[in-house]
Amino acid sequence: MQAPITWNDEVVPYSDPSNDLVRMFTVADPLGYALSKPLYAASGTVFDYCNASTNILGDVVRRATGRRLDHFADTVLFLPLGITTRRWYRFSDQAVLASGDLELRPRDAAKLGQLFLSRGGVGRTESGVGRVGGSGDGATHLAGPAVRLEGNAAGR
């Protein structure tokens, strides 16, 4: 990430209400709070991971798709992989915590790891086909070579 947002959630402990990530849970407009933070350098000139950037990106997905990030991810990622048990933390009714703490079962996290390792290939044992992707129409399309993920659709 190359958005040098003045953000402090690594030095200030999470037990401190002045921690910027903690503040996102306590302010009326969490994404407005993140967007209001000043830049400490020109954008694109430094690399600095920042939880604010990831959470802003989650809102970009919501605005682009008309669906909150967790609902969008269910449709295009989790459900096609047979992942039905997950928990997202939310800042508000409109925004989820996109920068971490997504709770998944180990076997479902392994499915995401396999998806990454296979560069997007997925599949179910019974069909033997699948690739997560899109055609730009917002729908999920499955086609192409598969990676076999043992177990049933519930991940067992």
KAPE-V286412 format. One record per pair of residues at least 24 apart in sequence whose ideal C-beta (glycine too) atoms are under 10 Angstrom apart, sorted by the first residue. I is the first residue (numbers start at 0). J is the second residue. D is the distance in Angstrom with one decimal. If there is no record, write none. Layout:
BEGIN
i=I j=J d=D
i=I j=J d=D
END
This chain:
BEGIN
i=0 j=45 d=9.6
i=0 j=46 d=6.9
i=0 j=47 d=6.7
i=0 j=48 d=5.5
i=0 j=49 d=5.9
i=0 j=50 d=9.6
i=0 j=51 d=9.3
i=0 j=52 d=4.7
i=0 j=53 d=7.6
i=0 j=56 d=9.0
i=1 j=40 d=9.3
i=1 j=41 d=9.6
i=1 j=42 d=6.5
i=1 j=43 d=4.8
i=1 j=44 d=7.3
i=1 j=45 d=6.6
i=1 j=46 d=5.8
i=1 j=47 d=7.5
i=1 j=48 d=10.0
i=1 j=49 d=9.6
i=1 j=52 d=8.7
i=2 j=36 d=9.8
i=2 j=38 d=7.3
i=2 j=40 d=9.7
i=2 j=42 d=5.8
i=2 j=43 d=8.3
i=2 j=45 d=9.2
i=2 j=46 d=9.9
i=2 j=47 d=7.8
i=2 j=48 d=9.8
i=2 j=49 d=6.2
i=2 j=51 d=7.6
i=2 j=52 d=4.7
i=2 j=53 d=9.9
i=2 j=55 d=8.0
i=2 j=56 d=9.7
i=3 j=37 d=9.4
i=3 j=38 d=5.2
i=3 j=39 d=5.0
i=3 j=40 d=4.1
i=3 j=41 d=7.6
i=3 j=42 d=6.8
i=3 j=43 d=8.8
i=3 j=44 d=7.1
i=3 j=45 d=5.1
i=3 j=46 d=8.9
i=3 j=47 d=5.5
i=3 j=49 d=7.8
i=3 j=52 d=9.7
i=4 j=33 d=7.3
i=4 j=34 d=8.9
i=4 j=35 d=9.9
i=4 j=36 d=5.0
i=4 j=37 d=7.8
i=4 j=38 d=6.2
i=4 j=39 d=7.8
i=4 j=40 d=9.9
i=4 j=42 d=9.3
i=4 j=47 d=8.0
i=4 j=49 d=5.0
i=4 j=50 d=9.3
i=4 j=51 d=4.8
i=4 j=52 d=6.5
i=4 j=55 d=8.6
i=5 j=36 d=5.1
i=5 j=37 d=5.1
i=5 j=38 d=7.0
i=5 j=39 d=5.1
i=5 j=40 d=9.8
i=5 j=49 d=9.2
i=5 j=51 d=9.2
i=6 j=33 d=7.8
i=6 j=36 d=6.0
i=6 j=37 d=9.9
i=6 j=39 d=9.3
i=6 j=47 d=8.5
i=6 j=48 d=9.7
i=6 j=49 d=4.9
i=6 j=50 d=6.9
i=6 j=51 d=4.8
i=6 j=52 d=8.4
i=7 j=36 d=9.5
i=7 j=49 d=10.0
i=8 j=49 d=8.5
i=8 j=50 d=5.6
i=8 j=51 d=8.3
i=8 j=98 d=8.8
i=9 j=48 d=9.0
i=9 j=49 d=9.4
i=9 j=50 d=8.7
i=19 j=49 d=9.1
i=19 j=50 d=7.7
i=19 j=51 d=6.9
i=20 j=49 d=10.0
i=20 j=50 d=5.3
i=20 j=51 d=8.0
i=20 j=54 d=8.4
i=20 j=90 d=9.9
i=20 j=96 d=8.4
i=20 j=98 d=7.3
i=20 j=99 d=8.9
i=23 j=50 d=8.5
i=23 j=51 d=8.1
i=23 j=54 d=6.8
i=23 j=90 d=5.5
i=23 j=91 d=9.4
i=23 j=94 d=8.4
i=23 j=96 d=8.0
i=23 j=98 d=9.3
i=24 j=88 d=8.3
i=24 j=89 d=9.0
i=24 j=90 d=5.9
i=24 j=91 d=9.1
i=24 j=96 d=8.3
i=25 j=90 d=9.4
i=26 j=90 d=8.6
i=26 j=91 d=9.5
i=27 j=91 d=8.3
i=28 j=90 d=9.3
i=28 j=91 d=8.1
i=28 j=93 d=9.7
i=28 j=94 d=9.2
i=29 j=54 d=7.4
i=29 j=58 d=9.0
i=29 j=89 d=9.5
i=29 j=90 d=4.0
i=29 j=91 d=6.3
i=29 j=93 d=9.1
i=29 j=94 d=5.7
i=29 j=96 d=9.2
i=30 j=54 d=6.8
i=30 j=55 d=6.4
i=30 j=57 d=8.5
i=30 j=58 d=4.8
i=30 j=59 d=9.7
i=30 j=61 d=9.2
i=30 j=62 d=9.9
i=30 j=90 d=7.7
i=30 j=91 d=8.7
i=30 j=93 d=8.3
i=30 j=94 d=5.8
i=31 j=58 d=9.9
i=32 j=90 d=9.3
i=33 j=58 d=8.7
i=33 j=90 d=9.7
i=33 j=94 d=9.7
i=34 j=58 d=9.0
i=48 j=98 d=9.3
i=49 j=98 d=8.6
i=50 j=96 d=8.7
i=50 j=97 d=8.6
i=50 j=98 d=3.8
i=50 j=99 d=7.2
i=51 j=98 d=7.9
i=52 j=97 d=9.4
i=52 j=98 d=8.1
i=53 j=96 d=9.0
i=53 j=97 d=5.0
i=53 j=98 d=4.0
i=53 j=99 d=7.9
i=54 j=90 d=7.7
i=54 j=94 d=7.2
i=54 j=95 d=8.5
i=54 j=96 d=6.8
i=54 j=97 d=4.9
i=54 j=98 d=5.3
i=54 j=99 d=9.6
i=55 j=94 d=9.8
i=55 j=97 d=8.4
i=55 j=98 d=9.6
i=56 j=97 d=6.3
i=56 j=98 d=9.0
i=57 j=87 d=9.6
i=57 j=90 d=9.4
i=57 j=94 d=6.8
i=57 j=95 d=6.1
i=57 j=96 d=8.0
i=57 j=97 d=3.1
i=57 j=98 d=8.0
i=58 j=90 d=9.6
i=58 j=93 d=7.9
i=58 j=94 d=6.0
i=58 j=95 d=9.3
i=58 j=97 d=8.0
i=59 j=97 d=9.7
i=60 j=95 d=9.8
i=60 j=97 d=8.1
i=61 j=93 d=6.7
i=61 j=94 d=7.3
i=61 j=95 d=8.7
i=61 j=97 d=9.7
i=62 j=93 d=9.9
i=63 j=137 d=9.6
i=64 j=137 d=6.8
i=65 j=137 d=9.0
i=66 j=137 d=9.3
i=67 j=91 d=9.7
i=67 j=92 d=8.1
i=67 j=93 d=6.3
i=67 j=94 d=7.3
i=67 j=95 d=6.2
i=68 j=93 d=9.8
i=68 j=94 d=7.9
i=68 j=95 d=5.0
i=68 j=96 d=9.3
i=68 j=97 d=5.7
i=69 j=94 d=9.9
i=69 j=95 d=4.9
i=69 j=96 d=9.6
i=69 j=97 d=9.1
i=69 j=101 d=8.7
i=70 j=95 d=9.1
i=71 j=95 d=10.0
i=71 j=137 d=9.2
i=72 j=97 d=9.5
i=72 j=101 d=8.9
i=74 j=137 d=8.7
i=74 j=138 d=8.7
i=74 j=139 d=6.4
i=75 j=131 d=6.9
i=75 j=132 d=8.9
i=75 j=133 d=6.8
i=75 j=137 d=8.5
i=75 j=138 d=8.5
i=75 j=139 d=4.8
i=75 j=140 d=9.7
i=76 j=110 d=9.8
i=76 j=111 d=8.1
i=76 j=114 d=8.2
i=76 j=121 d=9.4
i=76 j=131 d=6.5
i=76 j=139 d=8.3
i=77 j=101 d=10.0
i=77 j=103 d=8.8
i=77 j=107 d=7.9
i=77 j=110 d=9.0
i=77 j=111 d=9.0
i=78 j=139 d=8.3
i=78 j=152 d=9.2
i=79 j=114 d=9.8
i=79 j=121 d=6.6
i=79 j=122 d=9.9
i=79 j=123 d=9.2
i=79 j=129 d=7.3
i=79 j=130 d=9.8
i=79 j=131 d=5.9
i=79 j=139 d=5.6
i=79 j=140 d=9.5
i=79 j=141 d=6.4
i=80 j=107 d=7.5
i=80 j=110 d=4.9
i=80 j=111 d=7.5
i=80 j=113 d=9.0
i=80 j=114 d=6.9
i=80 j=121 d=5.9
i=80 j=122 d=9.6
i=80 j=123 d=9.0
i=80 j=129 d=8.9
i=80 j=131 d=7.6
i=80 j=148 d=7.5
i=80 j=152 d=9.2
i=80 j=154 d=8.4
i=81 j=106 d=9.7
i=81 j=107 d=8.1
i=81 j=110 d=7.3
i=81 j=121 d=9.2
i=81 j=123 d=6.9
i=81 j=148 d=7.6
i=81 j=150 d=7.7
i=81 j=151 d=7.4
i=81 j=152 d=4.1
i=81 j=153 d=6.6
i=81 j=154 d=5.6
i=81 j=155 d=9.6
i=82 j=106 d=9.0
i=82 j=107 d=4.5
i=82 j=108 d=9.1
i=82 j=110 d=6.3
i=82 j=111 d=8.0
i=82 j=152 d=9.4
i=82 j=153 d=9.3
i=82 j=154 d=6.6
i=83 j=107 d=8.6
i=83 j=152 d=8.0
i=83 j=153 d=6.5
i=83 j=154 d=7.8
i=84 j=153 d=8.3
i=84 j=154 d=7.7
i=103 j=154 d=9.6
i=104 j=153 d=9.9
i=104 j=154 d=6.6
i=104 j=155 d=9.6
i=105 j=154 d=9.6
i=106 j=148 d=9.0
i=106 j=149 d=9.4
i=106 j=150 d=7.0
i=106 j=153 d=9.6
i=106 j=154 d=4.8
i=106 j=155 d=7.7
i=107 j=153 d=9.9
i=107 j=154 d=5.5
i=109 j=148 d=8.4
i=109 j=154 d=8.9
i=110 j=146 d=9.5
i=110 j=148 d=5.8
i=110 j=150 d=9.1
i=110 j=154 d=7.0
i=113 j=146 d=5.7
i=113 j=147 d=9.3
i=113 j=148 d=6.3
i=114 j=146 d=7.8
i=114 j=148 d=9.0
i=116 j=146 d=8.0
i=117 j=144 d=8.6
i=117 j=145 d=8.7
i=117 j=146 d=4.3
i=117 j=148 d=9.8
i=118 j=146 d=9.6
i=119 j=143 d=8.4
i=119 j=146 d=9.4
i=120 j=144 d=5.8
i=120 j=145 d=6.1
i=120 j=146 d=4.5
i=120 j=147 d=9.9
i=120 j=148 d=10.0
i=121 j=145 d=6.8
i=121 j=146 d=6.3
i=121 j=147 d=9.8
i=121 j=148 d=7.1
i=122 j=146 d=5.7
i=122 j=147 d=6.1
i=122 j=148 d=6.6
i=123 j=147 d=8.5
i=123 j=148 d=6.9
i=123 j=149 d=9.9
i=123 j=150 d=9.0
i=123 j=151 d=8.4
i=123 j=152 d=6.8
i=124 j=148 d=7.2
i=124 j=149 d=6.4
i=124 j=150 d=7.6
i=124 j=151 d=8.1
i=124 j=152 d=9.7
i=125 j=151 d=8.8
i=125 j=152 d=9.0
END
